[in-house]
Amino acid sequence: MFSHVMVGSNDIERSRKFYDALFAAVGGKPAITDPKGRLIYLHNGSMFMVTSPIDGEPATHGNGSTVGFALDSGEQIDAWHAAGVAHGGKAVEDPPGVRDSGAIKLYLAYLRDPDGNKLCGLHRL
């Protein structure tokens, strides 16, 4: 359904360090930079991008928005979360772990990136 996800950043180099570490923690490669200076991450058939806003206004996070990353295991989510916190992200919500709603069981972790975008690592159990 989606072709890509893109978030805004006020500091592309800070974002590069954060997202390079986040993707490396799950076996991904560092960003490719396009001619417009946007960061492009290609991983498991998906594309994630980081850009400075084209309108010249400051980047802001979407309140209520979350970008979810499908990961392979709870261990991979723990590594992803730890890499994010170690590189300028902020742990939010409950600590990484199993959430059981009765109908579905998930292993989840949440982060805010350095610009405030909310990210979720998710593994279906």
N, C-alpha and C positions, 0 to 999 in steps of 0.2 A: 504494500500500500504506500509506503513512504519511499521517496528517492534518496533523502538525506535529512539530517538534522543539523541546524546551524545555530550557534549561540554567539552573542556579542561579547567583546572584550575591550577594556580600556588600556590594556597593556599586553600586546601580542606576545612579546618575549616571555613575560611572566606566565602567560597561558601556555606557551610552548613547553616550558619546564614542567608545569603541572600536568598537562595532558600527555606529554611524552612519557612521564613516569607512570601515569595511570594506565596507558595502553601497554607499556612495557611489562607491567605487573601481570598482564593477562596474555602475554605473548604477541602483542602488537608491535608495529614498527613506528619509528618517529614520524612526525608530520612531514608531509610534502608541502612546500609553499608555492602557491600559484602566483602568476604575474601581478595580481592585485594585493599580494601580501597575506592572503587568507591561509590558514592552516587547514590541511586536509588529512584526515586519518581514514585509511581503508582497512577494515578488519572484518573477517567472517562474512564477506559479501555486503557489508554496509558501509556507509560514508557518514562521517561526523566532521563538521567544519567549525572553525572559529574565525571570526572576522571583526574588524573595527566597523562600526556602523557607517554605512555609505552616506547617510544624511549629515555626517559631521557632528551629530549630537552624541553625548555620552552613552555608552552601553549601560543598560539596566537589566536586571533579571526579571523574569515574568513571575509575579506573585501567583502561586497556585500551579505553576508549570513545573514539570519534572521530566528530565530526559532519562529514560531507562536503558541500561546496558544488559543484554542477556549474556550471562556468564555460565561457565561449565560446572561449577561446584561451589560449595561454601568456602572451601580453602582458597579458591581463586578470588572469591568476593572479599575475603579477609585480606588477601595480598593487595587487591585493587584499592580497598578502603585505606589500608595502612600507607600505601604509596601516595594516595591523595592527601592524607593528613600531613605526611612528611614533606610534601611539596606545596604547601600553602593553602590546602583545602581545610574545611572545617567540618567535623563530624556533626551531624544533626539527627534529630529524632532518637529512637532507641538504638543501643549498640547493635552491631551486626549480629544476625541470628535468625532463627526459625520463627516465622509468623504462621500460626495455624488458625484459619478462620472457620475450620470445620469442613467447608466445601473444598478448600484449596490450601495446600501447604507450600510455603515459599521460604527460601533463605534470602534475606534482604539486608542491604546496608545503604545508608544515605549520606551524601556529602554536599556541601556547597563549594563550588570552585572559587578561585580568588576574586571573581567578579560577582559572586552571589548566585550563580545559576545552580539550581538544585539537580543533583544527579542521583540515580539509584542503580545499584548493582543487584541483579535479580537472578535467582536460580530456582526453577520449579522442581519440587521434590516429588 
